[in-house]
Amino acid sequence: MTTHLSRTRNQNPDLDLSIQRTIRAPKQAIWDAWTTPDQLAKWWIPAPLSLRVDSLELTPGGAFVTRMSEDATEWHPHVDAVFLVIEEGSRLVFTNAVSSSWHPALPDPVAMTTEIILGDHPDGTDYRAVVRHGSPEQRVRHEELGFFDGWGAVTDQLAASVE
């Protein structure tokens, strides 16, 4: 286990889904892609949808709010979450179980806590996204809704934007 993975909470295969891949770019480029609104808007939703970043407050308790659009004119809620952990250059944790106004939330389709972990790799960056759910049913629902296709597509888009 690499150092960066030892900082994360234990994973539970009954509750968690994850994507891991090597991205041939430095950690800083990936960190910037996650933490710069203009860059995030370019890759963090499967194409051809468009993303707008309304709030990206990079502090624990800070708002993380995005909207999506099919035509870039009519915008719909995408994520309304708060950051839990920010470790500059290596780790972001956010949840949509609490809204950006700090009210308990019941997000559709599932509540989740997401951990983005960036580690060193000889070919670039070891990129991992761990998505935690509150019940096995929520995990299964997220997987059935296309977790691997959706998160895989945006991870491919992230890699293409920084490699």
N, C-alpha and C positions, 0 to 999 in steps of 0.2 A: 504494500500500500504506500502510495506516495504521501508526502507530508500534507499536501493540500486536501487530500481525501480524508486524512485522519481528523481534520477539524470538523467535518460534517457529522451530523447525527447518524446513528445507525439506520440503515435502510431496512424496510420491512417489505418483502415481496408481495404481501397480501394488500398493502396500502399504497405502494409507491410505483411509479413508472419513471424510467430514465432513458436519456439519449446520451451517448458518449461517442466522441470521435476526435481524431487528430486534425487540427486545422493548421495549415502551413502558413502561419502568420504569428508574429509576436503577441504575447498576452496583452500588451498595451493597445494594440490595434483592435483586439476583440473587446477589451474593456471600453475603449472609446466608442465602438459600435453600439454597445449596450447603454452607454451613459450620455451620449450626445443626441439630443432629440432629432436633429436632422438626419443623422446616420441611422438611428433606430427606426425611424419612419420608412426608410428605404428597404429594410429587410425583414422586419418582425411581423409579418402577416403573409400568408401564402398569396403569391401573385395569381390573378391580376387584381386582387383587392388592394385598396390604398389604406394607409394608416396615418393618423394624425396624433401627435403627442400633445396632450393638453397640460400635463403636469409630470415632472420628473424631478422630484425633490430628493436628492441623494443623501438622505440622513435617516437613521432609524426613526420610524413614525412618519416619514415624509410620504407625500402623495405620489402615486404612480397611476396616471389616468390616460387612457388612449381611446380613440374612436376609429371605426373602420368604415369604409365606403366602397360600393361597387362602381360608382361613377364619379367619385371625387367632388360631388356636389351635396349629396345627402349623407350625413354622418350618423352612425349608430354606435351605442356603447360597445366597447370591446373589453377593456380592463378598467376596473376601479379598485385599486389595491393600495396597500401601504408597504413600505420597505421595513424589514425587521432588522437586517444586518447589512452593513456596507463595510467590506474590507477592501480598501483601495487597491485596484489592480488585480484582485484575485477572487473575490466572492461577493455575490449579491443574493439576498434572500428577501422575497416579498410574498404577501398573501392577499387573496381576494376575499378571505373570510371576514375581513374588517375593511370597510370602505375607506376611501380617502378622507372622509369626514370623521373617521374613527367610530362609526356605528357598526355594530355587528351586521353582517351581510349574509344573504342567502343567494349567492350568485348562480346564474343559469349559464351553462348546464351543471357545473360542479364547483364546489369550493376546493381550493388547493393552496398549498404553500410550495413555492418554487425556489429552488436553490441553484444558482448558476456558479459553477466552480471552474476556475482557470488554473491549470497547473503547467509546469514546465514539461516539455517533451523535446527529444533531440531534433524532431522535424518541425517544431513550431510550438503549438499549445495543445495540451490535453484539455479538451472542452467537455464538460459534463453538465447536463440539466437534470436535476432530480425533482420530480413533481410528486408531492405527498398529498394524500387524500384522507378524509376522516373516517371512511369505512371501506370495506372490500367492495361494496356495491358501487360506491362512487368511483373507485379505481376502475372497476370493470366497465362502468358507463363511459368513463373518459376514454378508455381503450377502444370501446365499441364505436365511439364517435369519431375515431380516427386519430388518436393521440400520435401514433408512430408516423402516420402519413403527414399530419400537420406539423408536428415538432420536427420531423425529419426534413420537411420541405423548407421550413424557416432556418434550420441549421445549415442546410445546403446554401440558402440565400445569404446567410451570415458569412459562411466560408467564401462564397464568391465575391462578397463585398470587401473582404480584407486580404484575400490571397493574391 
